[in-house]
Amino acid sequence: MSNQKHKIADHQHTAKFSLIRKIIISIFVIFCLYFIFIGIYIKRTIKTQIIESSIPPIDQSFTHVCEDIDVFFENVEKLGIRSVRFVKNQLNQEINETDLQTFDRKYRVLNGALRTNLTAFKSSDITGVFLSSKTKLSPEIKKMIIQTEQGFRDYAFGILHMVFNMYFISKDNLIRIYKKDWALEIESDHLFKDDIFYRIATPDQNPERTGQWTHPYYDSIWKHWMTSHIAPIYLEDDFVGVIGHDIILDKVYEKILRTKFYKTGYIFLFDKENNIVVSPEYLSELNKSAKMGTKLSVTAINDSELSRIIRNVTAGKNNSGIYRDSFVKELDQKFL
């Protein structure tokens, strides 16, 4: 009987100890869960505070970059207006008999096309002239070549710190360009009417008579990303041609690529047709598309989140010109 009572007591003691252990474990688990929850909450709070505190300096830095780029292109547009005024003044000048007498020495026909005769000039740093073999050299065109010769090189040389070159293309397939090389190498029967850097500013495509920008393009000859500002020239309401300035985009792209926000933040650029123009994440794809002469569409890179963001931006889903977003990529949350 005594042994049975002893067993019952041991059993009660064991049950009591087991219950206490369960209670302790439960309390420990509850405390662990509590502290885990508190840790997650604190982490999220700190993360939110860090993100919120980083927005003003990022916005300010990003705005400065955009303003610098805007100012650069605005200055080129102003330059286009000045260049139109300069060439219009040239085209209003009278020519003299001496200019006509030296014309055949300065310019000669090669393979049907009129080009600058390099041997007639003391310096090699001159403008180049080309008149397509498809166009007859008329007295009016001859006068235009003479009129644009004086001062064109000096004016163009003085603006090379802003642009890559300067050219005047007439509606009669005449071009004067500084520097000269392009005019000396172009095909004899070339016509400018189909070239984007001419037709973009013609009356049919530009009835507003304003300066126009071409899309960014990769020049396979110069090995640079470029864009061109083309402005029309009218004399007494008659369209006579365009003034063009080619812009090398290397410095603009370098500015975008070297701008960093904290450790992983960066800038990328896309156009209104949802093509990626420059992005540090897709440089190899951009180089491949450039060599093929094509644009890198956002649909070609299979990035659904980037596609969504670009669509939202182009649709105007922003606040005061600034669009913010977040998404998960490679198990890491990204903020835009």
LUMVODREN-236485 format. One record per residue (C-alpha): residue in one letter; z, x, y. Coordinates in nm, 4 decimals. Example, Ala and Ser with C-alpha at 12.3 -4.5 7.8 and 13.67 -1.06 7.14 Angstrom:
// LUMVODREN-236485
+-----+----------+----------+----------+
| res |        Z |        X |        Y |
+-----+----------+----------+----------+
|   A |   0.7800 |   1.2300 |  -0.4500 |
|   S |   0.7140 |   1.3670 |  -0.1060 |
+-----+----------+----------+----------+
***
This chain:
// LUMVODREN-236485
+-----+----------+----------+----------+
| res |        Z |        X |        Y |
+-----+----------+----------+----------+
|   M |   0.0000 |   0.0000 |   0.0000 |
|   S |   0.0876 |   0.2856 |   0.2286 |
|   N |  -0.2427 |   0.4543 |   0.1535 |
|   Q |  -0.4325 |   0.1374 |   0.2365 |
|   K |  -0.2563 |   0.1079 |   0.5740 |
|   H |  -0.3323 |   0.4727 |   0.6402 |
|   K |  -0.7039 |   0.4145 |   0.5702 |
|   I |  -0.7092 |   0.1093 |   0.7957 |
|   A |  -0.5451 |   0.3125 |   1.0744 |
|   D |  -0.7963 |   0.5951 |   1.0280 |
|   H |  -1.0797 |   0.3473 |   1.0369 |
|   Q |  -0.9449 |   0.1887 |   1.3536 |
|   H |  -0.8983 |   0.5315 |   1.5085 |
|   T |  -1.2552 |   0.6304 |   1.4145 |
|   A |  -1.3952 |   0.3047 |   1.5510 |
|   K |  -1.1976 |   0.3479 |   1.8707 |
|   F |  -1.3233 |   0.7079 |   1.9101 |
|   S |  -1.6800 |   0.5964 |   1.8380 |
|   L |  -1.6522 |   0.3265 |   2.1027 |
|   I |  -1.5171 |   0.5727 |   2.3581 |
|   R |  -1.7970 |   0.8139 |   2.2750 |
|   K |  -2.0546 |   0.5387 |   2.3201 |
|   I |  -1.9000 |   0.4436 |   2.6509 |
|   I |  -1.9035 |   0.8071 |   2.7679 |
|   I |  -2.2642 |   0.8516 |   2.6565 |
|   S |  -2.3618 |   0.5260 |   2.8259 |
|   I |  -2.1920 |   0.6333 |   3.1462 |
|   F |  -2.3607 |   0.9750 |   3.1197 |
|   V |  -2.7008 |   0.8127 |   3.0663 |
|   I |  -2.6400 |   0.5759 |   3.3561 |
|   F |  -2.5438 |   0.8677 |   3.5804 |
|   C |  -2.8483 |   1.0637 |   3.4652 |
|   L |  -3.0781 |   0.7713 |   3.5339 |
|   Y |  -2.9079 |   0.7172 |   3.8665 |
|   F |  -2.9504 |   1.0778 |   3.9718 |
|   I |  -3.3097 |   1.0812 |   3.8430 |
|   F |  -3.3804 |   0.7701 |   4.0469 |
|   I |  -3.2069 |   0.9241 |   4.3501 |
|   G |  -3.4067 |   1.2444 |   4.2981 |
|   I |  -3.7354 |   1.0552 |   4.2780 |
|   Y |  -3.6435 |   0.8510 |   4.5831 |
|   I |  -3.5441 |   1.1612 |   4.7811 |
|   K |  -3.8596 |   1.3429 |   4.6695 |
|   R |  -4.0790 |   1.0516 |   4.7759 |
|   T |  -3.8898 |   1.0177 |   5.1035 |
|   I |  -3.9257 |   1.3875 |   5.1804 |
|   K |  -4.2925 |   1.3752 |   5.0786 |
|   T |  -4.3525 |   1.0768 |   5.3037 |
|   Q |  -4.1729 |   1.2479 |   5.5920 |
|   I |  -4.3731 |   1.5671 |   5.5393 |
|   I |  -4.7001 |   1.3728 |   5.5343 |
|   E |  -4.6061 |   1.1708 |   5.8423 |
|   S |  -4.4920 |   1.4807 |   6.0312 |
|   S |  -4.8118 |   1.6670 |   5.9394 |
|   I |  -5.0459 |   1.3929 |   6.0639 |
|   P |  -5.0150 |   1.4638 |   6.4416 |
|   P |  -5.0895 |   1.8407 |   6.4193 |
|   I |  -5.3717 |   1.7794 |   6.1705 |
|   D |  -5.5183 |   1.5081 |   6.3937 |
|   Q |  -5.4911 |   1.7398 |   6.6930 |
|   S |  -5.6492 |   2.0351 |   6.5125 |
|   F |  -5.9243 |   1.8197 |   6.3636 |
|   T |  -5.9944 |   1.6625 |   6.7031 |
|   H |  -6.0283 |   2.0067 |   6.8621 |
|   V |  -6.2802 |   2.1146 |   6.5978 |
|   C |  -6.4833 |   1.7961 |   6.6465 |
|   E |  -6.4723 |   1.8316 |   7.0240 |
|   D |  -6.5939 |   2.1920 |   7.0038 |
|   I |  -6.8866 |   2.0866 |   6.7849 |
|   D |  -6.9660 |   1.7920 |   7.0118 |
|   V |  -6.9637 |   2.0165 |   7.3192 |
|   F |  -7.2003 |   2.2607 |   7.1490 |
|   F |  -7.4588 |   1.9918 |   7.0703 |
|   E |  -7.4140 |   1.8249 |   7.4096 |
|   N |  -7.4904 |   2.1587 |   7.5760 |
|   V |  -7.8081 |   2.1917 |   7.3703 |
|   E |  -7.9115 |   1.8420 |   7.4804 |
|   K |  -7.8546 |   1.9399 |   7.8444 |
|   L |  -8.0562 |   2.2540 |   7.7802 |
|   G |  -8.3382 |   2.0361 |   7.6482 |
|   I |  -8.3470 |   1.8487 |   7.9775 |
|   R |  -8.3612 |   2.1742 |   8.1749 |
|   S |  -8.6360 |   2.3111 |   7.9495 |
|   V |  -8.8468 |   1.9976 |   7.9996 |
|   R |  -8.8075 |   2.0373 |   8.3751 |
|   F |  -8.9093 |   2.4039 |   8.3509 |
|   V |  -9.2268 |   2.3365 |   8.1510 |
|   K |  -9.3212 |   2.0410 |   8.3731 |
|   N |  -9.3069 |   2.2757 |   8.6710 |
|   Q |  -9.5326 |   2.5171 |   8.4822 |
|   L |  -9.7843 |   2.2426 |   8.4060 |
|   N |  -9.8001 |   2.1467 |   8.7724 |
|   Q |  -9.9007 |   2.4969 |   8.8809 |
|   E | -10.2521 |   2.5854 |   8.9871 |
|   I | -10.4352 |   2.8678 |   8.8120 |
|   N | -10.6535 |   3.1309 |   8.9757 |
|   E | -10.9810 |   3.3007 |   8.8880 |
|   T | -10.8075 |   3.6151 |   8.7620 |
|   D | -10.6191 |   3.4158 |   8.5011 |
|   L | -10.9459 |   3.2696 |   8.3739 |
|   Q | -11.1128 |   3.6114 |   8.3602 |
|   T | -10.8323 |   3.7666 |   8.1503 |
|   F | -10.8020 |   3.4694 |   7.9151 |
|   D | -11.0546 |   3.5922 |   7.6570 |
|   R | -10.8770 |   3.9273 |   7.6414 |
|   K | -10.5309 |   3.7800 |   7.5885 |
|   Y | -10.6333 |   3.5185 |   7.3331 |
|   R | -10.8885 |   3.5372 |   7.0551 |
|   V | -11.0195 |   3.3200 |   6.7735 |
|   L | -10.9285 |   3.4201 |   6.4172 |
|   N | -11.0465 |   3.2065 |   6.1250 |
|   G | -11.1297 |   2.9280 |   6.3661 |
|   A | -10.7858 |   2.9156 |   6.5308 |
|   L | -10.6983 |   3.0539 |   6.8742 |
|   R | -10.4070 |   3.2971 |   6.8712 |
|   T | -10.2366 |   3.5534 |   7.0930 |
|   N | -10.4124 |   3.8910 |   7.0925 |
|   L | -10.1263 |   4.1374 |   7.0496 |
|   T | -10.3328 |   4.4364 |   7.1562 |
|   A | -10.3796 |   4.2879 |   7.5034 |
|   F | -10.0088 |   4.3115 |   7.5857 |
|   K |  -9.8062 |   4.6241 |   7.6523 |
|   S |  -9.4892 |   4.4804 |   7.4953 |
|   S |  -9.4483 |   4.3245 |   7.1523 |
|   D |  -9.1675 |   4.1037 |   7.2838 |
|   I |  -9.3929 |   3.8190 |   7.3975 |
|   T |  -9.4581 |   3.4515 |   7.3316 |
|   G |  -9.7088 |   3.3419 |   7.0691 |
|   V |  -9.9921 |   3.0920 |   7.1170 |
|   F | -10.1684 |   2.8960 |   6.8458 |
|   L | -10.4406 |   2.6318 |   6.8746 |
|   S | -10.5505 |   2.4656 |   6.5518 |
|   S | -10.9037 |   2.5214 |   6.4242 |
|   K | -10.9230 |   2.1408 |   6.4131 |
|   T | -10.9034 |   2.1270 |   6.7946 |
|   K | -11.1760 |   2.2385 |   7.0319 |
|   L | -11.0717 |   2.4681 |   7.3147 |
|   S | -11.1348 |   2.2512 |   7.6207 |
|   P | -11.0942 |   2.3493 |   7.9892 |
|   E | -10.7787 |   2.1366 |   8.0010 |
|   I | -10.6223 |   2.3165 |   7.7036 |
|   K | -10.7228 |   2.6558 |   7.8441 |
|   K | -10.5544 |   2.5635 |   8.1722 |
|   M | -10.2400 |   2.4574 |   7.9851 |
|   I | -10.2243 |   2.7911 |   7.8000 |
|   I | -10.2531 |   2.9810 |   8.1282 |
|   Q |  -9.9974 |   2.7611 |   8.3034 |
|   T |  -9.7322 |   2.8030 |   8.0328 |
|   E |  -9.7742 |   3.1796 |   8.0081 |
|   Q |  -9.5984 |   3.2841 |   8.3265 |
|   G |  -9.2205 |   3.2881 |   8.2903 |
|   F |  -9.2001 |   3.1219 |   7.9477 |
|   R |  -9.0827 |   3.4365 |   7.7715 |
|   D |  -8.8170 |   3.5180 |   8.0320 |
|   Y |  -8.6808 |   3.1637 |   8.0337 |
|   A |  -8.6703 |   3.1440 |   7.6532 |
|   F |  -8.5114 |   3.4884 |   7.6244 |
|   G |  -8.2358 |   3.3793 |   7.8612 |
|   I |  -8.1258 |   3.0908 |   7.6385 |
|   L |  -8.1236 |   3.2688 |   7.3022 |
|   H |  -7.7443 |   3.2828 |   7.3122 |
|   M |  -7.7543 |   2.9050 |   7.2586 |
|   V |  -8.0625 |   2.8463 |   7.0434 |
|   F |  -8.2742 |   3.0287 |   6.7879 |
|   N |  -8.6041 |   2.9819 |   6.9713 |
|   M |  -8.8026 |   2.7636 |   7.2130 |
|   Y |  -9.1488 |   2.6121 |   7.1838 |
|   F |  -9.3864 |   2.3810 |   7.3615 |
|   I |  -9.6220 |   2.1716 |   7.1445 |
|   S |  -9.8949 |   1.9728 |   7.3161 |
|   K | -10.0555 |   1.6557 |   7.1857 |
|   D | -10.3724 |   1.8647 |   7.1333 |
|   N | -10.2217 |   2.0834 |   6.8568 |
|   L | -10.1364 |   2.3708 |   7.0876 |
|   I |  -9.8078 |   2.5583 |   7.0578 |
|   R |  -9.6508 |   2.8292 |   7.2698 |
|   I |  -9.3375 |   2.9680 |   7.1083 |
|   Y |  -9.0847 |   3.2429 |   7.1641 |
|   K |  -9.0577 |   3.4478 |   6.9579 |
|   K |  -9.4229 |   3.4931 |   6.8654 |
|   D |  -9.4217 |   3.5470 |   6.4868 |
|   W |  -9.4443 |   3.1865 |   6.3732 |
|   A |  -9.7560 |   3.1211 |   6.5846 |
|   L |  -9.9296 |   3.4254 |   6.4355 |
|   E |  -9.8629 |   3.3290 |   6.0735 |
|   I |  -9.9232 |   2.9543 |   6.0679 |
|   E | -10.2280 |   2.8235 |   5.8769 |
|   S | -10.5437 |   2.8076 |   6.0899 |
|   D | -10.6030 |   2.4357 |   6.0317 |
|   H | -10.2416 |   2.3263 |   6.0825 |
|   L | -10.1890 |   1.9981 |   6.2678 |
|   F |  -9.8577 |   1.9173 |   6.4317 |
|   K |  -9.8882 |   1.5393 |   6.4252 |
|   D |  -9.7140 |   1.5166 |   6.0873 |
|   D |  -9.4398 |   1.7692 |   6.1595 |
|   I |  -9.0968 |   1.6175 |   6.2089 |
|   F |  -9.0248 |   1.8601 |   6.4949 |
|   Y |  -9.3150 |   1.7045 |   6.6857 |
|   R |  -9.3601 |   1.3410 |   6.5853 |
|   I |  -8.9899 |   1.2559 |   6.6199 |
|   A |  -9.0318 |   1.2588 |   7.0008 |
|   T |  -9.3788 |   1.1007 |   7.0288 |
|   P |  -9.4193 |   0.7668 |   7.2110 |
|   D |  -9.4528 |   0.5711 |   6.8848 |
|   Q |  -9.1255 |   0.6986 |   6.7404 |
|   N |  -8.9406 |   0.7591 |   7.0642 |
|   P |  -9.0283 |   0.4906 |   7.3185 |
|   E |  -8.6980 |   0.5574 |   7.4976 |
|   R |  -8.8289 |   0.9070 |   7.5843 |
|   T |  -8.4968 |   1.0712 |   7.5018 |
|   G |  -8.4192 |   1.3971 |   7.3254 |
|   Q |  -8.4074 |   1.3643 |   6.9474 |
|   W |  -8.2351 |   1.5593 |   6.6685 |
|   T |  -8.3898 |   1.6306 |   6.3309 |
|   H |  -8.1836 |   1.6083 |   6.0143 |
|   P |  -8.0268 |   1.9389 |   5.9045 |
|   Y |  -8.2706 |   2.1304 |   5.6851 |
|   Y |  -8.2821 |   2.4610 |   5.5026 |
|   D |  -8.5516 |   2.6951 |   5.6299 |
|   S |  -8.6817 |   2.8888 |   5.3287 |
|   I |  -8.8457 |   3.1497 |   5.5528 |
|   W |  -8.5467 |   3.2301 |   5.7742 |
|   K |  -8.2901 |   3.1549 |   5.4982 |
|   H |  -8.0747 |   2.9454 |   5.7290 |
|   W |  -7.9556 |   2.5888 |   5.7619 |
|   M |  -8.1096 |   2.4558 |   6.0827 |
|   T |  -8.1624 |   2.1512 |   6.2990 |
|   S |  -8.4006 |   2.0992 |   6.5908 |
|   H |  -8.3630 |   1.9275 |   6.9255 |
|   I |  -8.6966 |   1.7827 |   7.0385 |
|   A |  -8.7539 |   1.6413 |   7.3884 |
|   P |  -9.0742 |   1.4704 |   7.5101 |
|   I |  -9.2667 |   1.5781 |   7.8202 |
|   Y |  -9.4397 |   1.3217 |   8.0411 |
|   L |  -9.6545 |   1.3939 |   8.3452 |
|   E |  -9.7185 |   1.0923 |   8.5656 |
|   D |  -9.6198 |   0.8657 |   8.2763 |
|   D |  -9.8626 |   1.0366 |   8.0362 |
|   F |  -9.7261 |   1.2005 |   7.7210 |
|   V |  -9.8399 |   1.5639 |   7.7067 |
|   G |  -9.6194 |   1.7103 |   7.4328 |
|   V |  -9.2681 |   1.8146 |   7.3359 |
|   I |  -9.0203 |   2.0921 |   7.3982 |
|   G |  -8.8292 |   2.2104 |   7.0939 |
|   H |  -8.5215 |   2.4235 |   7.0328 |
|   D |  -8.4263 |   2.5210 |   6.6787 |
|   I |  -8.0547 |   2.5634 |   6.6111 |
|   I |  -7.9130 |   2.7795 |   6.3332 |
|   L |  -7.6183 |   2.5885 |   6.1906 |
|   D |  -7.4478 |   2.8883 |   6.0316 |
|   K |  -7.1830 |   2.9174 |   6.3042 |
|   V |  -7.1138 |   2.5444 |   6.3000 |
|   Y |  -7.0834 |   2.5438 |   5.9209 |
|   E |  -6.8674 |   2.8576 |   5.9247 |
|   K |  -6.6326 |   2.6909 |   6.1725 |
|   I |  -6.6036 |   2.3900 |   5.9432 |
|   L |  -6.5563 |   2.5975 |   5.6274 |
|   R |  -6.2924 |   2.8293 |   5.7709 |
|   T |  -6.0831 |   2.5480 |   5.9184 |
|   K |  -5.7879 |   2.4898 |   5.6869 |
|   F |  -5.4989 |   2.2461 |   5.7044 |
|   Y |  -5.1906 |   2.3909 |   5.5346 |
|   K |  -5.2697 |   2.5237 |   5.1836 |
|   T |  -5.5363 |   2.2849 |   5.0577 |
|   G |  -5.6637 |   2.0841 |   5.3546 |
|   Y |  -6.0236 |   2.1269 |   5.4668 |
|   I |  -6.3079 |   1.9642 |   5.6609 |
|   F |  -6.6329 |   1.8353 |   5.5145 |
|   L |  -6.9362 |   1.6916 |   5.6912 |
|   F |  -7.1747 |   1.4156 |   5.5841 |
|   D |  -7.4577 |   1.2298 |   5.7565 |
|   K |  -7.5152 |   0.8596 |   5.8171 |
|   E |  -7.7215 |   0.8356 |   5.4972 |
|   N |  -7.4203 |   0.9450 |   5.2878 |
|   N |  -7.5569 |   1.2929 |   5.2187 |
|   I |  -7.3077 |   1.5784 |   5.2102 |
|   V |  -7.4065 |   1.8321 |   5.4743 |
|   V |  -7.1310 |   2.0907 |   5.4242 |
|   S |  -6.8218 |   2.0930 |   5.2047 |
|   P |  -6.6148 |   2.3804 |   5.0623 |
|   E |  -6.5854 |   2.1960 |   4.7308 |
|   Y |  -6.9604 |   2.1575 |   4.6768 |
|   L |  -7.1117 |   2.4795 |   4.8129 |
|   S |  -7.2955 |   2.5651 |   4.4904 |
|   E |  -7.4476 |   2.2164 |   4.4707 |
|   L |  -7.5501 |   2.2382 |   4.8373 |
|   N |  -7.7177 |   2.5748 |   4.7820 |
|   K |  -7.9114 |   2.4393 |   4.4823 |
|   S |  -8.0309 |   2.1330 |   4.6740 |
|   A |  -8.1288 |   2.3530 |   4.9692 |
|   K |  -8.3500 |   2.5730 |   4.7541 |
|   M |  -8.5214 |   2.2616 |   4.6206 |
|   G |  -8.5668 |   2.1250 |   4.9713 |
|   T |  -8.3607 |   1.8145 |   4.8956 |
|   K |  -8.0428 |   1.6606 |   5.0321 |
|   L |  -7.7186 |   1.6388 |   4.8366 |
|   S |  -7.6409 |   1.2711 |   4.8052 |
|   V |  -7.2799 |   1.1804 |   4.7414 |
|   T |  -7.3988 |   0.9791 |   4.4388 |
|   A |  -7.5358 |   1.2986 |   4.2816 |
|   I |  -7.1946 |   1.4690 |   4.2549 |
|   N |  -7.0303 |   1.1898 |   4.0533 |
|   D |  -6.7204 |   1.1694 |   4.2736 |
|   S |  -6.6261 |   0.8024 |   4.2894 |
|   E |  -6.3339 |   0.8484 |   4.5292 |
|   L |  -6.5371 |   1.0547 |   4.7749 |
|   S |  -6.8162 |   0.7960 |   4.7555 |
|   R |  -6.5677 |   0.5189 |   4.8326 |
|   I |  -6.4204 |   0.7079 |   5.1263 |
|   I |  -6.7611 |   0.7887 |   5.2776 |
|   R |  -6.8685 |   0.4242 |   5.2424 |
|   N |  -6.5506 |   0.3129 |   5.4185 |
|   V |  -6.6003 |   0.5597 |   5.7024 |
|   T |  -6.9657 |   0.4668 |   5.7564 |
|   A |  -6.8675 |   0.0989 |   5.7454 |
|   G |  -6.6325 |   0.1606 |   6.0387 |
|   K |  -6.3071 |   0.1103 |   5.8478 |
|   N |  -6.1052 |   0.3411 |   6.0676 |
|   N |  -5.8397 |   0.3232 |   6.3348 |
|   S |  -5.9271 |   0.4553 |   6.6792 |
|   G |  -6.1934 |   0.6782 |   6.5296 |
|   I |  -5.9585 |   0.8287 |   6.2678 |
|   Y |  -5.9766 |   0.7252 |   5.9028 |
|   R |  -5.6894 |   0.7982 |   5.6633 |
|   D |  -5.6821 |   0.7488 |   5.2872 |
|   S |  -5.5225 |   0.8774 |   4.9677 |
|   F |  -5.6392 |   0.9068 |   4.6094 |
|   V |  -5.5577 |   1.0813 |   4.2825 |
|   K |  -5.7808 |   1.3617 |   4.1584 |
|   E |  -5.7036 |   1.5870 |   3.8627 |
|   L |  -5.3520 |   1.4358 |   3.8363 |
|   D |  -5.2787 |   1.5381 |   4.1927 |
|   Q |  -5.2522 |   1.3005 |   4.4866 |
|   K |  -5.4933 |   1.3794 |   4.7694 |
|   F |  -5.4654 |   1.2629 |   5.1284 |
|   L |  -5.7511 |   1.2125 |   5.3747 |
+-----+----------+----------+----------+
***
